[in-house]
Amino acid sequence: MGLHMYEADARIAELTDIAALDRLAAEGQPASVLSRWAARGHDAPRSGGLRRLLHLGR
């Protein structure tokens, strides 16, 4: 798998995470739940896209 495919897979995973986070927000979950969900299982920081989205709503 080339670098292009790796980058595409990473972007798809990030968009999938954003969609799931959006669903949680639409359900009315509090910001603390959304923050915990965005940080789940990420020992190393990622691009920060989900965290940026959370801060936009504040």
Residue pairs with C-beta under 8 A, 6 or more apart in sequence:
14 46
14 47
14 49
14 50
17 38
17 49
17 50
18 49
18 50
18 53
20 37
21 34
21 37
21 38
21 50
21 53
21 54
24 33
24 34
24 37
25 34
25 57
29 37
31 54
31 57
31 58
34 54
35 51
35 54
38 50
38 51
38 53
38 54
39 51
